[in-house]
């Protein structure tokens, strides 16, 4: 089973590595990190590089395609070459999976037209601008395409996908192997549970300019669907 993880400068590390921890342990899994150009790819804060041994021009098929999110997803969405590759690979896969704003890349490639999908809560409006219907779910599974919400949701999605491929018991064993039993110290992980002042703190920290890579859109105070 060939699993291709697409990287780009500015990707969020856990978006890629969270699902990798379970998917890479599936029976017969072969994982390839790819990027627009082969080489080291910097994450969103520039502190971690991951090596992509192959360029997108060297990979023309996959069983699973995983696209992480990140502050620089807009650059990919505006690059016809990278979007064309996403479309081409998506036609060969069993499953296309995204984490966080990776779904915006899928949407820009036309893979989510008219579909329910999820992304980071701060980017629902961008997702809907591409013709998808944003929903506040941990992940949304259409069989051949799965979108996960922000960052840590990629771990949940990876285990869900592992269960689909190798069976529930195998996925449970993977969950135990990585000791994934989260007990967050605060109940502040979503718009539905975070206090208004915490939402404002995030807004003040990240700004309100979509062109700013740290930005949030102005609608962040709305309660997401399903909350």
Kinemage of the C-alpha trace (Angstrom):
@kinemage 1
@onewidth
@group {chain A} dominant
@subgroup {mainchain}
@vectorlist {calphas} color= white
{ca unk a 1} P 0.000 0.000 0.000
{ca unk a 2} L 1.608 3.203 -1.195
{ca unk a 3} L 0.871 6.193 1.052
{ca unk a 4} L 1.929 9.562 -0.340
{ca unk a 5} L 2.191 12.525 2.032
{ca unk a 6} L 2.336 15.848 0.224
{ca unk a 7} L 4.431 18.548 1.873
{ca unk a 8} L 4.873 22.219 1.099
{ca unk a 9} L 6.788 25.014 2.798
{ca unk a 10} L 4.648 26.193 5.701
{ca unk a 11} L 2.848 22.901 6.416
{ca unk a 12} L 1.817 22.164 10.014
{ca unk a 13} L 3.945 19.344 11.403
{ca unk a 14} L 1.294 17.446 13.371
{ca unk a 15} L -1.083 17.553 10.394
{ca unk a 16} L 1.335 15.253 8.580
{ca unk a 17} L 2.957 13.330 11.418
{ca unk a 18} L -0.225 12.635 13.413
{ca unk a 19} L -1.802 10.428 10.719
{ca unk a 20} L 1.641 9.128 9.727
{ca unk a 21} L 2.056 7.507 13.141
{ca unk a 22} L -0.791 5.082 12.466
{ca unk a 23} L -0.868 4.863 8.664
{ca unk a 24} L 2.838 4.050 8.430
{ca unk a 25} L 2.243 1.006 10.649
{ca unk a 26} L -0.408 -0.558 8.442
{ca unk a 27} L 0.478 -3.953 6.938
{ca unk a 28} L 2.491 -3.496 3.761
{ca unk a 29} L 2.569 0.286 4.089
{ca unk a 30} L 5.119 2.182 2.021
{ca unk a 31} L 5.217 5.890 2.811
{ca unk a 32} L 6.654 8.529 0.490
{ca unk a 33} L 6.959 12.187 1.363
{ca unk a 34} L 6.738 14.353 -1.752
{ca unk a 35} L 6.931 18.082 -2.434
{ca unk a 36} L 6.929 20.400 -5.397
{ca unk a 37} L 10.677 19.910 -5.476
{ca unk a 38} L 12.587 17.145 -3.724
{ca unk a 39} L 14.516 18.217 -0.638
{ca unk a 40} L 13.983 19.609 2.825
{ca unk a 41} L 10.571 21.165 3.437
{ca unk a 42} L 10.134 23.673 6.282
{ca unk a 43} L 7.143 23.567 8.591
{ca unk a 44} L 4.969 26.572 9.452
{ca unk a 45} L 7.262 28.071 12.097
{ca unk a 46} L 10.477 27.240 10.265
{ca unk a 47} L 11.847 25.152 13.129
{ca unk a 48} L 11.351 21.673 11.687
{ca unk a 49} L 12.271 20.394 8.243
{ca unk a 50} L 11.089 17.089 6.788
{ca unk a 51} L 12.900 15.507 3.892
{ca unk a 52} L 10.822 14.808 0.795
{ca unk a 53} L 12.908 12.448 -1.340
{ca unk a 54} L 10.720 12.844 -4.423
{ca unk a 55} L 9.174 15.721 -6.304
{ca unk a 56} L 5.543 15.639 -7.356
{ca unk a 57} L 6.695 15.141 -10.946
{ca unk a 58} L 8.247 11.811 -9.897
{ca unk a 59} L 5.057 10.380 -8.346
{ca unk a 60} L 2.055 9.650 -10.537
{ca unk a 61} L -0.071 7.318 -8.406
{ca unk a 62} L -0.851 6.351 -4.820
{ca unk a 63} L -3.209 4.202 -2.800
{ca unk a 64} L -3.638 6.932 -0.183
{ca unk a 65} L -2.888 10.621 -0.602
{ca unk a 66} L -2.545 12.694 2.566
{ca unk a 67} L -2.522 16.498 2.384
{ca unk a 68} L -1.763 18.425 5.593
{ca unk a 69} L -2.770 21.983 6.325
{ca unk a 70} L -0.621 24.924 7.252
{ca unk a 71} L -0.318 28.673 7.133
{ca unk a 72} L 0.947 28.484 3.543
{ca unk a 73} L -1.852 26.432 1.992
{ca unk a 74} L -2.938 29.469 -0.028
{ca unk a 75} L 0.280 29.314 -2.065
{ca unk a 76} L -0.564 25.753 -3.070
{ca unk a 77} L -4.161 26.697 -3.851
{ca unk a 78} L -2.887 29.343 -6.234
{ca unk a 79} L -0.349 27.117 -7.984
{ca unk a 80} L -1.804 25.387 -11.088
{ca unk a 81} L 1.083 22.915 -11.209
{ca unk a 82} L 0.569 21.604 -7.682
{ca unk a 83} L -3.236 21.596 -8.011
{ca unk a 84} L -2.942 19.713 -11.292
{ca unk a 85} L -0.837 17.094 -9.570
{ca unk a 86} L -3.401 16.771 -6.768
{ca unk a 87} L -6.149 16.180 -9.345
{ca unk a 88} L -4.046 13.617 -11.207
{ca unk a 89} L -3.094 11.635 -8.105
{ca unk a 90} L -6.638 11.763 -6.753
{ca unk a 91} L -7.829 9.814 -9.771
{ca unk a 92} L -5.517 6.896 -8.872
{ca unk a 93} L -6.136 6.595 -5.144
{ca unk a 94} L -8.417 4.541 -2.952
{ca unk a 95} L -8.591 7.376 -0.421
{ca unk a 96} L -7.669 11.054 -0.441
{ca unk a 97} L -7.291 12.419 3.080
{ca unk a 98} L -6.693 15.916 4.376
{ca unk a 99} L -6.047 17.484 7.750
{ca unk a 100} L -6.950 21.031 8.772
{ca unk a 101} L -6.600 23.457 5.842
{ca unk a 102} L -5.436 20.627 3.612
{ca unk a 103} L -9.106 20.353 2.708
{ca unk a 104} L -8.896 23.842 1.192
{ca unk a 105} L -6.301 22.452 -1.214
{ca unk a 106} L -8.648 19.598 -2.118
{ca unk a 107} L -11.469 22.102 -2.527
{ca unk a 108} L -9.363 24.347 -4.757
{ca unk a 109} L -8.616 21.279 -6.885
{ca unk a 110} L -12.360 20.710 -7.308
{ca unk a 111} L -12.511 17.535 -5.225
{ca unk a 112} L -15.091 18.794 -2.719
{ca unk a 113} L -17.674 20.445 -4.956
{ca unk a 114} L -21.090 20.051 -3.344
{ca unk a 115} L -19.709 17.836 -0.554
{ca unk a 116} L -19.818 18.211 3.193
{ca unk a 117} L -16.300 18.666 4.511
{ca unk a 118} L -14.416 20.041 7.470
{ca unk a 119} L -11.300 22.087 8.078
{ca unk a 120} L -9.897 24.316 10.798
{ca unk a 121} L -12.795 26.241 12.363
{ca unk a 122} L -11.250 29.542 11.321
{ca unk a 123} L -11.421 28.660 7.653
{ca unk a 124} L -15.011 27.465 7.180
{ca unk a 125} L -15.755 30.482 5.007
{ca unk a 126} L -12.836 29.759 2.684
{ca unk a 127} L -13.933 26.144 2.331
{ca unk a 128} L -17.472 27.175 1.449
{ca unk a 129} L -16.113 29.687 -1.035
{ca unk a 130} L -14.920 26.712 -3.081
{ca unk a 131} L -18.361 25.122 -3.177
{ca unk a 132} L -18.129 22.719 -0.247
{ca unk a 133} L -20.418 22.689 2.791
{ca unk a 134} L -18.439 23.235 5.977
{ca unk a 135} L -19.456 21.129 8.991
{ca unk a 136} L -18.091 21.128 12.515
{ca unk a 137} L -17.083 17.473 12.675
{ca unk a 138} L -13.857 15.831 13.778
{ca unk a 139} L -13.696 14.189 10.367
{ca unk a 140} L -16.016 13.707 7.395
{ca unk a 141} L -15.757 10.448 5.434
{ca unk a 142} L -17.160 10.114 1.913
{ca unk a 143} L -15.425 6.802 1.302
{ca unk a 144} L -12.930 7.981 -1.288
{ca unk a 145} L -12.221 11.317 0.382
{ca unk a 146} L -11.854 12.123 4.078
{ca unk a 147} L -11.379 15.576 5.562
{ca unk a 148} L -10.285 16.125 9.156
{ca unk a 149} L -10.621 19.256 11.267
{ca unk a 150} L -7.725 21.205 12.752
{ca unk a 151} L -4.319 19.723 13.496
{ca unk a 152} L -4.915 17.165 16.275
{ca unk a 153} L -7.978 15.795 14.446
{ca unk a 154} L -5.540 14.192 12.026
{ca unk a 155} L -4.660 11.613 14.679
{ca unk a 156} L -8.321 10.632 15.021
{ca unk a 157} L -8.766 10.511 11.261
{ca unk a 158} L -5.632 8.400 10.863
{ca unk a 159} L -6.952 5.812 13.293
{ca unk a 160} L -10.374 5.862 11.623
{ca unk a 161} L -8.757 5.281 8.240
{ca unk a 162} L -6.551 2.547 9.694
{ca unk a 163} L -9.669 0.748 10.943
{ca unk a 164} L -11.228 0.923 7.472
{ca unk a 165} L -8.136 -0.611 5.925
{ca unk a 166} L -6.903 -3.122 8.495
{ca unk a 167} L -9.891 -3.644 10.779
{ca unk a 168} L -11.020 -2.139 14.041
{ca unk a 169} L -8.909 -4.392 16.279
{ca unk a 170} L -5.752 -3.501 14.373
{ca unk a 171} L -6.569 0.201 14.676
{ca unk a 172} L -7.230 -0.217 18.397
{ca unk a 173} L -3.832 -1.891 18.705
{ca unk a 174} L -2.248 1.057 16.907
{ca unk a 175} L -4.006 3.429 19.276
{ca unk a 176} L -2.568 1.529 22.217
{ca unk a 177} L 0.880 1.389 20.616
{ca unk a 178} L 1.008 5.174 20.368
{ca unk a 179} L -0.759 5.454 23.748
{ca unk a 180} L -3.339 7.804 22.355
{ca unk a 181} L -5.669 8.459 25.293
{ca unk a 182} L -5.933 12.249 25.373
{ca unk a 183} L -6.817 14.006 28.592
{ca unk a 184} L -6.426 17.702 27.767
{ca unk a 185} L -5.962 19.962 30.785
{ca unk a 186} L -8.573 22.409 29.478
{ca unk a 187} L -11.935 22.117 27.749
{ca unk a 188} L -10.990 24.792 25.254
{ca unk a 189} L -10.350 22.852 22.068
{ca unk a 190} L -13.256 24.115 19.964
{ca unk a 191} L -15.396 27.173 19.421
{ca unk a 192} L -18.246 25.329 21.117
{ca unk a 193} L -16.340 25.053 24.402
{ca unk a 194} L -13.812 27.908 24.432
{ca unk a 195} L -14.735 30.990 26.435
{ca unk a 196} L -15.322 34.180 24.417
{ca unk a 197} L -12.230 35.823 25.894
{ca unk a 198} L -10.114 32.881 24.705
{ca unk a 199} L -11.516 33.219 21.203
{ca unk a 200} L -10.694 36.919 21.313
{ca unk a 201} L -7.183 36.136 22.521
{ca unk a 202} L -6.618 33.892 19.520
{ca unk a 203} L -8.054 36.551 17.236
{ca unk a 204} L -5.807 39.225 18.702
{ca unk a 205} L -2.771 36.992 18.375
{ca unk a 206} L -3.420 35.921 14.820
{ca unk a 207} L -4.955 39.074 13.369
{ca unk a 208} L -7.776 39.500 10.875
{ca unk a 209} L -5.979 39.759 7.522
{ca unk a 210} L -6.364 36.687 5.300
{ca unk a 211} L -3.131 37.624 3.553
{ca unk a 212} L -1.285 37.433 6.849
{ca unk a 213} L -0.082 33.825 7.303
{ca unk a 214} L -1.070 34.094 10.983
{ca unk a 215} L -4.498 35.489 10.245
{ca unk a 216} L -8.031 34.489 11.150
{ca unk a 217} L -11.109 35.677 9.255
{ca unk a 218} L -13.513 38.143 10.815
{ca unk a 219} L -16.297 35.583 11.358
{ca unk a 220} L -14.507 33.566 14.048
{ca unk a 221} L -17.047 34.376 16.757
{ca unk a 222} L -19.802 32.435 15.085
{ca unk a 223} L -20.667 29.031 16.532
{ca unk a 224} L -19.760 26.292 14.030
{ca unk a 225} L -22.351 23.946 12.585
{ca unk a 226} L -23.152 21.026 14.795
{ca unk a 227} L -21.939 22.748 17.965
